[in-house]
């Protein structure tokens, strides 16, 4: 039988089997499916959370779509997300099968199937970035925030690259004890390449094999098997990004080049430098998850903050007034000041709400048949929490497209409702939440304390405001925009200049 005919027959049989598995079930409502292909023709590739939010008006807070016979449950309600992903986390904490298994992106715990290996990895990170442990990194976060602002004052065109660099410096330093010297650093460039591939690999609907896992066993000579070569190339980049910096950390603990404290260094030192192979593997993949999970998300949030300030100068002025009143003008704010700055905390929460870096979170998978509100949720279904939609629900957040820190009224419990959605659900909650908030708080507070944030200028010297526009993908960032920073006073500029350049 010719290869195309064989492949077509195989796909047809798999689709027929998948369809038979859901026939007779009372699935949540959703757009009408076509035979065999389901809703493939309706699945948006660019910004699916916007389509899902629109569909909510017709189909409600829990929806079902069929992609080539595979069930996807879309959750548009924070209440339902908490009910299923939090309260029933014992069966909703798995991850779906994606091409990232072929690239070994499922080795780090964020994407690993729920189980003992996942628990061991997550425990290492949770211990090192707990609320009680993160203060040891405050000075690093504050210093890099000051360096960021200082650089942008002189070179505002470097906004995107400098935000990425400073956040990368922080994460690489606390994970491996390595201080990145420039954006061309070889350890950084290979990690960035791996993360670009990750965003492509985890975007729903990118590869047919995501919906028909049996295709990963295709012979390489068959038409349509090109994704296997892609996976092989991505796999090498991913291993290089993970192994090279980990080996550097191991080799430089005794030389003092690996700066302490850091995640890998602490556990390696505690083991006397001779960690059992299985424990070392656990640490290796846990560490890779810290960098992979922290860079793009923190970068997106920082850029969203700058965009929001350009579009909301009154918010900016009110925040500066709070800092001047509480901190004064003789020093830079610190992360330890956070409890005394409710409006700055509100800006942080509103930044997360206005544009979550992962609009659909990271997909979950259910490990057994379940029922919710009379609807069947079939075993193996992919669960997509529409975080963007939940945070733009006009019933919970009136005028959701407005950037309005006042909506929280200074209430930490209201702000917590946002971070509870942004940082994941149930047993999959991000263990680095306190550290991530510290980095963003330092950037927000340092910038507002020292500078006015102004729109960039076009070639005619006219101010250009950004638009609310984001890149597609699992993790999104604002589309390019420009700004200018203006020192609020000679004293505020002096505070930035006086920050020592010593490496911590």
N, C-alpha and C positions, 0 to 999 in steps of 0.2 A: 504494500500500500504506500503511495507517495506520502512524503512527510507532511505536507499541508493537510492532506485528507486525514491522516492519522491524528494530527494535532486537533483538527476540528472535531473529529469524533470523540476524542478524549475530553475536550472541553464540554461538548454537548452532554456526554454522560454525567460528568461532574455536576453540571448545572441542573440536569434532571433530578439527580439525587438530592442536591441542596434544596430544590423547590419542594420535593416530596417531604423533606424533614419539617417544613414549616406549614405545610398544608393542613388545614383543620384547626390551627391554633388561632386564638383570638388576640391578634397582634394589636399594638397601639395604632391609632390612625396615622395616615400619611398619604402622600401623593400617590395617585394610581400607578400601579406597576404594569410594565409590559411583560409578556411571556418570556421566560428565561433570563432576559437582561435586567429585569426589575426596573430600578429607577436610575440606571446608569446615565441615560440621556438627560436627566434633570440634575445630576450631581455637579454643583459648581466647583470649579477647580481653584479659582482665585481667592475668594474670601467667603468660604461656605457658611461661616457664622452669620453673615448678613442675610443669606437666603434662609437659613434655619430660623432666624428671628422673624423674618417675614412670614414663613410658613406657620409659625406659632399662631398667628391671627386666625388661621383656618383650621389647623389640626390640634392646637392646644399645647400643653406643657410637656407632654411626653409623646414622641412620634416614632414611627418606624419607617425606615427606607430599606429597600432591597438592592444590593449591588451584586449582580451576577449570582444570585442565590444566597448571599451572605447577609444576615440580618444586622442592621445597625439601629440602635436605639438612641435617639437624640433627646437629651434632657434640657428643657428650657427654663426650668424652675429650680430656684435654690432649695426650696422645701423638698422637692422630689430627689434632688441630688443628695441632700443630707440623709433622706430616708433610705435610699438605696446604697450609695457609695460610702456613707458613714455608718449607719446603723446595721446594714447588712454587709459590712466590709469583708466578712469571712468568705463570701462567694463573689464579691465584686472587686477584688483586688488584683486580678490577673491582668496580663497585657495581651492584646490580640497578636496574631501572627502577621508580621510584615516582612518586607524584604530585608529589614535591618537584622534579622536572624542570620542571613547569609553574610552580612558584613560584621557580625558579632557585636552590633550595637546593643544586643540584649545581654551582654556580659555585665555592664554597670547596672546597679540595682534599680535605677529609675525606670529601666525598660525590661528588667529581668522578670521572668515568671515568678509569681508569688510562691515563696517556699523558704527553706532553711538558708540557702545561699543569699537570697535577698535579705533575710533578717540579719545575717552576720555582717554583710556590707553596710546596711543602713545603720546598724548599731554603732559601728566605728565612727561614722560621720555625725550621728546624733550626739554622741558623747563629746566629740571635739568642738561642735558648734552649738552646744546647749546655751541657754540664757546665761548661765553662770560662767561659761568659758569664753564667750565672745568679747568681754571687756579687754582682754589682753591684746586684742587686735584694733582697739579704738584708735590708738595713735597712728597706726599705719593707714587706716581708712581716712582719718582726718587730714593727714599729711598729703596723701594722694589727691584728695578733694581740693586741697589748696593748690597743689601743683597743676591740677586741671584748670582751675580758674585763672591762675597766673599765666598759663600758656594761652588760653583763649583770649585773654586781654590783648596779647601781642599778635596772635595768629588766629582770629576767629574762623577763618576758612577751614581750620583743622577740627571743627566741632566733632564730626562723626569719628574720625580716626583717633582723636585724642581721648574722647570718652571711652572708646573701645580699649585703647592702650592702658589708661589708668585703671580701669576695672580689671583688665587682664593682669596687670601688675599685682593688684591686691590679691586676686584669687590664686595666681601662681605662687606668690610669696607664702600665703598661709597654707597652701596644700603641699608644696614641695620645698619651700625655703629658697626658691629661686627668684631673683629679682630681674625682671625683663628690662633691658637697657634701651631698646628701641622697637618700633613697630616692624622692623625687618629681622628681629631676633628669630633664629631658626626654630627654636622650640615653640615660639608663638605661631609662626606661619603654618607649620604642619598641623597644629591644633585647629587653627582657623579653617584650614582646608577640610579637615575631618568634620567640623561643625557645619560647614556649608553642605557637605554631602548628607549629613544627618537630617538637616531640615528638609532636603529633597526626599530622603528615604521614608520619612515619617509623615509626609503630607498625604492624607487619605486620597486614594485613587490614582496615585502616581504610576504604580506598576500593577499590571494584571495579576501578577503572582500574589499580590496582597490579598486578593479575593479568591484565588485558586491556588493554594499552597503547593499542590501536587506539581505545578509547573516548574518548581525548582529542581525537579529530577529530570527535566528535559535534557536530551543529548545536545551538546553544544553545536552540532552541525545542523540542527533543526532551525527553520525560520522562526523568528520570535524569541530566540534564546539569548539575544544580546544583553539582556539584563544580568545574565550570569557573569559576563565579562565585566560589566559595570560593578557588580557586587565584589568581584575579585580585586579590582583596582581600588575600590573604596576600602576594602578590608585591609589592604597593605597600608594605606594612609592612616587608617584608624589605629592599627597596631603601632605604627611608628609614633603617632601622636601620644600614645599611652605609655609605651615601653621606654622611649628615649629619655623623657624627663624623669620617670621613676628611677631608671638606672642611674641618672645623674645624681639624684637625691641620695641613693644608696652609697654611691662612690664618694660623696663629698660630706658625709656626716662627720667623719673624723678630721677632715681638712678644715672644717669651719666655714666652708663656702656655702653649705646648706644652712641658711639662717634659721635659728630657732626663736620661738616655737613654730612648728608646722605639723600638719596632720601626719604625713608619712614619717617624718623624722621622729616624732614622739613615739609612735608604735614600733618603729625599727629600733630605737634606742632602748625602749622597755624590754625588747626581746634580746638585747645584747648583741644586736647586729646579725643574729642567726635565727631569723624567723622561719618556722616550718613552711614548706613549700605551699601548702594549702592556705595557710594564714597570709603568706605574702601575696598570693593570687587574690585573696579577698581584699587586701589593702590596695593592691594595684588597681582593681576595677572600681573600688569605692572612691579612690582619689580621682580617677578619670571622670567620675560622675559629678564631682564638686565643680571642676572646671567647665565641663560640658553643660551642666545645668545652670551655672551661674553667670557666664559671660554674656550671652545674647539677651537673656532676660533682664539683667541689670542694666545693660546698655540701652535696651528698648525703653525701660522705665525712666532712665536719666534723660534721654532725648525727648520723651513725652513730657517730662517736667519742663524742659526748656521751651518746647513748643507751646505748652499751656500758658507759661508766663508771657510769651510774646502776644498771645491772643487775649490775655486777661491782665492788663497792667494794674487794675485796681486790686486784684488778688496779690500781686507782687508788692504793691505799696503797703497793704495791710500786714503782710508777712514781715516786711522790713520794720514796720512800726513795732511789732511784737518783739522782734529780736533786739531792737534798740532799747526797748523798755526793760526787758528781762536781762539781757546780756550786757548791754552798754556798747560802747564803741572802742573800748580799750583792749579787747581780745577777740579772738575768733570763737564762735560757738563750738561746743564739743558734743559728741554723741551722748555724754553723760547729762547734758542739758535737756535732753528730749522730754522728760516728764514735765518740765517747766514751760514748754512751748507747744501748747495745744493747737494753735493755728498752723504751725509748721507740721505737726503730726497729721492734721487734717489735709494739708496739701499732699503729704505723702500718700495717705489713703485714697484721696481723690485721683492722684496720678495712676495708682493701680486700677481704680474703678473705670476711669475715663477710657483707658486703652490697655487692657491686660496684655502682657507680652505673649501669652499662649492663649489665644481667644477660645480655643476648644480644649484647653488643658492638654493632657496626654491621655489618649484613649484607654479605657479600661475594658476588661472582658469578663463576662459572667461564667462561672465554672459549672453551674447546674441550672436546670430549668427553674424559673421563678415566676411569681405572679405579683403584679402590683395594680391595685385599683381595678381588678377584674381583667387586666390585660396580661397575656402570656409574654414572658421574656425568655426566649429559647437559649438553652445552653450554648456557649460559644459566641453569643452575640457581642458585637463591638458596641461599647457604651461611649457615646460622645457627649460630655457635659458642655453645653454651650455657655461657657463662662461669660463671654462678651454679652450674650443675650440676657443672662441673669443680672448682670451689672448695668444693663441699659433698660431694665424693666421699668416703665414709667410709674407703675404702682408702688414700687419700692423706692425709686429714685426719680421724682418728678423732674421734667426737662432733662432727661438723661444725657443729652449731648452738650449741656452746659457744664463747664468746669467750675464747680461751686463747692469749695471747702466748707462753707457755712451749713451745708446740708447735714453735717454730723453734729453740729451744735457743741463741739468740743467733747463729745461723748466717745470714750475709747471703746465702749461696747458696740457702738454703731460702726466705728472704723474696723473693728474686729470682724464684722460681718463681711467686709470686703476682703480682707486678707484670708479669711477662712475659705473663700472661693478661689482666690488667685493662686494660693500656694498648694492646691491639691486637696484631695478628699481621703477620708478614712485612713487606712494604713499606708496610703501613698502620699501623705502630706510631706512636703519638702522639709527635710531636717535642717536646712540652712536658712530658715525664715528669719531668725533674729540677726544673723550676720548680713543677709541681703538687705534687710531694713536699715541696718546701721550704715552700710555703704551709701544707700540712696539718701538717707537723712543727712549724712555728712556733706554730700554734694549739694543738696537743696539748701541747707542752712549756711554753708560757706559761701555759696554764690549770692544768696540774698543778703547776707550780712555785709558783703563787700562791694557788690556791683548792682547797677541797673542793667536789666536784660532788654536790649533793644533790637528791633528788626534789622536784618541785613539790608544792604543797598544794591540796587541794580546799576547798570552801566551809566545811567543818567543821574545817579545819586538819589533816587527815589526809594523810600522804604518798601520792602516786600514782605508781607505777612505770609506765614505758612498756611497750608490747608490741612485739614484732618484727612490724611492719606497715608496708608500703611502698606508695606510690602506683603505679598501673599506668603503662605507657608505655615508650618506648625508654630514657629516662633516668628513674630512680626516686629518690624521696626518702622519708625516714621520714614516716609520718602524724604529725600534730601531737602533741607531748608538751610537758611543762613541766619546768623544773628551777629550782634555786636555786644560786647560788654563794656560798660563805662564805670570806672571806679566811683563809688559814692562820695569819696573824699580822699584827700591825701593820706589821712590816717588809715583808712581801710586798705589802700594800696600798700602802705608800709607794713601792715599786718601780714599781707601775702608775701611780700619780699623777704620778711624776716623769718619765714618758715625755713628751718635748716634743711639742706639738701642731703644730709646723711641718710644712708640706706639702713632701714631697720629690718 
